[in-house]
C-alpha cells in the first residue's frame, strides 16, 4: 500500500506539473505563431540563439508528446513545423503517422536561415526533418518499409502536390511501377529535375526527349541537370554533348561543375571516354591540372572500371586531398549518387 500511495502521489505530481506548464506552452505557441517565420539554429555556420529558436528550445522542454502531436495540426504552419521537428527529435513512435498525414499539406512556410529567406511546403519541411533525405542522429529514422511507403505516396497519390514530388525525386527509388507517373509528370512542364529521374529507367523511347533538351544551350543549372541525366543514362547518342562541353569544363568551372562532368563521363567505360579524360590530363593549364586530376580520380574511384585503371594509377594525390574529395562527393555534391 505504501508503494501504491507513492506511485499515486508521483503521477499526481506529473499531472499537476503538466497542467502547470500548459499556460507556458500555450504562450510559447502563441508567440511562435505571431512571429510567423521559422528561424534555424545556425547563421553562417554558427549556432545563434534567436528569439524564435529560443522559444522552440523551451517548447521542446515543456511540451508533452501529446502536446507536440496536437500542435502538428495547429493553424499556424510555423507551429506545425516546430512541433514536428521536436517530435522527430524525440524519435516518437507517432512521427511516421504524423508525417504521412501531412504529406498533403500545401501551405508554404517561410524560413530564415542565416540571412536568406526562403519558402518551402510544410510537407517538404516534415520530410527534411526525418531521415528521408539524409539521416542524422537527432532525427526520426524511417524504416525501409516506411521509406518505401513514402516513395509510393509521392509518386502514385494524385492528391500529393507535384512540387513536393519533384523536390524528392532524387531520393525516390526508381521502381518500374513509378515510370508511367514520372513520365506524365515530365510531360506536364518538361522539368529537367523530373527528366533526371526519368533517365534512370534508361528507356529507348525517352532518348528523343533527352536529345531535345541536350540541343538547348541552357543555364548552369540546366547543364547541371543534363549531366545528371547522362550520368543516369549514358547512351552513345548523348556522348557528343560531353565532348562539346569539354573545353568549357577545362577553362571555367563556373560554366560547368567538373565533378559532375567527370562522373557522367566515366559511366561510358569506352575507349572514347578514356581518350577524352587523357586529353584533359595532357592539355589542361598547369594551374587547373590539380583540380581536374582530383575530380577525375574521384569519379573513377566512385565508379571504377578496368579501362580507367591506368589513369587512376597515374594520378598522385596525398591522403588529405583524397579525404577532402570523398567528403565533397558525399556531402556537397548531394544528389549525384
QUIGI-V927995 format. One record per residue. N is the residue number from 1. PSI is psi in whole degrees, -180 to 180 (NA if undefined). NEAR is the number of other ideal C-beta (glycine too) atoms within 12 Angstrom. Layout:
BEGIN
N & PSI & NEAR
N & PSI & NEAR
END
This chain:
BEGIN
1 & -36 & 7
2 & -47 & 8
3 & -36 & 9
4 & -42 & 10
5 & -40 & 11
6 & -39 & 12
7 & -43 & 13
8 & -43 & 14
9 & -42 & 14
10 & -49 & 14
11 & -31 & 14
12 & -38 & 14
13 & -45 & 14
14 & -42 & 15
15 & -43 & 15
16 & -39 & 13
17 & -44 & 16
18 & -42 & 20
19 & -36 & 17
20 & -38 & 13
21 & -19 & 22
22 & -48 & 20
23 & -37 & 13
24 & -44 & 21
25 & -46 & 33
26 & -37 & 21
27 & -43 & 18
28 & -45 & 35
29 & -41 & 34
30 & -40 & 21
31 & -40 & 23
32 & -45 & 40
33 & -39 & 27
34 & -36 & 16
35 & -38 & 25
36 & -2 & 22
37 & 155 & 30
38 & 127 & 38
39 & 137 & 33
40 & 176 & 31
41 & -21 & 26
42 & 145 & 18
43 & 118 & 17
44 & 29 & 12
45 & -2 & 10
46 & 142 & 11
47 & 133 & 15
48 & 126 & 19
49 & 75 & 17
50 & 159 & 24
51 & -39 & 18
52 & -41 & 31
53 & -36 & 27
54 & -39 & 21
55 & -41 & 33
56 & -44 & 34
57 & -40 & 23
58 & -41 & 23
59 & -42 & 38
60 & -37 & 30
61 & -39 & 19
62 & -31 & 26
63 & 142 & 37
64 & 168 & 25
65 & -43 & 23
66 & -35 & 19
67 & -49 & 31
68 & -41 & 35
69 & -44 & 27
70 & -40 & 23
71 & -17 & 36
72 & -9 & 40
73 & 13 & 21
74 & 147 & 30
75 & -30 & 17
76 & 122 & 26
77 & -29 & 34
78 & -44 & 38
79 & -43 & 39
80 & -43 & 36
81 & -46 & 44
82 & -40 & 46
83 & -43 & 45
84 & -40 & 48
85 & -44 & 42
86 & -42 & 39
87 & -43 & 38
88 & -41 & 39
89 & -28 & 28
90 & -9 & 27
91 & 40 & 22
92 & 147 & 28
93 & -19 & 15
94 & -3 & 22
95 & -46 & 35
96 & -45 & 30
97 & -41 & 19
98 & -40 & 36
99 & -49 & 39
100 & -42 & 28
101 & -34 & 20
102 & 10 & 38
103 & -21 & 35
104 & 11 & 21
105 & 109 & 31
106 & 6 & 19
107 & 143 & 25
108 & 133 & 24
109 & 139 & 37
110 & 124 & 24
111 & 145 & 33
112 & 114 & 25
113 & 108 & 26
114 & -125 & 18
115 & 12 & 12
116 & 136 & 16
117 & 121 & 17
118 & 158 & 19
119 & 144 & 19
120 & 156 & 31
121 & 148 & 32
122 & -40 & 41
123 & -37 & 41
124 & -44 & 36
125 & -45 & 38
126 & -48 & 41
127 & -42 & 43
128 & -20 & 32
129 & 27 & 41
130 & -173 & 38
131 & 10 & 26
132 & -43 & 40
133 & -51 & 24
134 & 144 & 21
135 & 133 & 19
136 & 153 & 17
137 & -16 & 11
138 & 5 & 18
139 & 161 & 27
140 & 130 & 33
141 & 116 & 21
142 & 141 & 28
143 & 167 & 17
144 & -40 & 13
145 & -43 & 11
146 & -41 & 23
147 & -45 & 27
148 & -36 & 21
149 & -40 & 23
150 & -47 & 34
151 & -49 & 32
152 & -43 & 22
153 & -42 & 31
154 & -35 & 40
155 & -42 & 34
156 & -21 & 24
157 & 115 & 21
158 & -14 & 14
159 & -7 & 15
160 & 135 & 31
161 & 124 & 27
162 & -31 & 27
163 & -39 & 25
164 & -46 & 34
165 & -47 & 39
166 & -39 & 32
167 & -18 & 28
168 & 1 & 37
169 & -28 & 35
170 & -18 & 28
171 & 4 & 29
172 & 127 & 37
173 & 130 & 24
174 & 79 & 25
175 & 150 & 19
176 & -35 & 14
177 & -10 & 16
178 & -14 & 29
179 & -50 & 25
180 & -43 & 18
181 & -39 & 32
182 & -38 & 38
183 & -41 & 25
184 & -39 & 20
185 & -40 & 34
186 & -43 & 33
187 & -18 & 17
188 & -45 & 16
189 & 8 & 14
190 & 46 & 21
191 & 130 & 28
192 & -30 & 31
193 & -39 & 31
194 & -36 & 39
195 & -34 & 39
196 & -45 & 39
197 & -40 & 39
198 & -37 & 38
199 & -27 & 38
200 & -17 & 32
201 & -16 & 30
202 & 51 & 23
203 & 131 & 23
204 & -37 & 12
205 & -14 & 14
206 & -4 & 30
207 & -40 & 24
208 & -38 & 15
209 & -41 & 31
210 & -44 & 37
211 & -36 & 23
212 & -42 & 20
213 & -35 & 33
214 & -22 & 33
215 & -18 & 17
216 & 147 & 17
217 & -56 & 15
218 & 172 & 21
219 & 179 & 14
220 & -42 & 19
221 & -38 & 18
222 & -46 & 27
223 & -37 & 33
224 & -49 & 30
225 & -42 & 38
226 & -34 & 39
227 & -36 & 45
228 & -39 & 39
229 & -48 & 42
230 & -37 & 43
231 & -40 & 37
232 & -26 & 32
233 & 78 & 36
234 & 66 & 31
235 & 147 & 28
236 & -33 & 19
237 & -20 & 22
238 & -10 & 36
239 & -38 & 27
240 & -29 & 18
241 & -41 & 35
242 & -42 & 39
243 & -39 & 25
244 & -34 & 21
245 & -14 & 35
246 & -49 & 30
247 & -37 & 19
248 & -41 & 23
249 & -25 & 37
250 & -36 & 29
251 & -31 & 20
252 & 107 & 18
253 & -23 & 21
254 & -19 & 13
255 & -23 & 24
256 & 139 & 34
257 & 113 & 34
258 & -38 & 40
259 & -44 & 39
260 & -36 & 40
261 & -49 & 43
262 & -31 & 46
263 & -41 & 38
264 & -41 & 43
265 & -43 & 44
266 & -11 & 36
267 & -21 & 36
268 & -35 & 33
269 & 42 & 22
270 & 166 & 20
271 & -36 & 14
272 & -43 & 20
273 & -36 & 35
274 & -44 & 25
275 & -33 & 21
276 & -41 & 33
277 & -43 & 43
278 & -35 & 24
279 & -43 & 22
280 & -48 & 35
281 & -31 & 32
282 & -32 & 17
283 & -2 & 19
284 & 147 & 26
285 & 147 & 16
286 & -42 & 12
287 & -18 & 11
288 & -17 & 21
289 & -42 & 20
290 & -44 & 21
291 & -44 & 32
292 & -41 & 36
293 & -44 & 31
294 & -46 & 32
295 & -34 & 42
296 & -45 & 40
297 & -44 & 37
298 & -45 & 37
299 & -43 & 42
300 & -35 & 36
301 & -43 & 28
302 & -27 & 28
303 & 71 & 27
304 & 150 & 18
305 & 143 & 24
306 & -31 & 12
307 & -23 & 23
308 & 4 & 34
309 & -46 & 16
310 & -36 & 15
311 & -46 & 31
312 & -41 & 29
313 & -31 & 14
314 & -16 & 17
315 & 118 & 31
316 & 114 & 15
317 & 146 & 25
318 & 167 & 14
319 & -39 & 10
320 & -41 & 11
321 & -43 & 20
322 & -43 & 21
323 & -44 & 16
324 & -39 & 20
325 & -43 & 32
326 & -37 & 23
327 & -42 & 15
328 & -41 & 26
329 & -43 & 29
330 & -27 & 19
331 & -62 & 14
332 & -20 & 16
333 & 34 & 28
334 & 133 & 17
335 & -11 & 28
336 & -35 & 30
337 & NA & 20
END
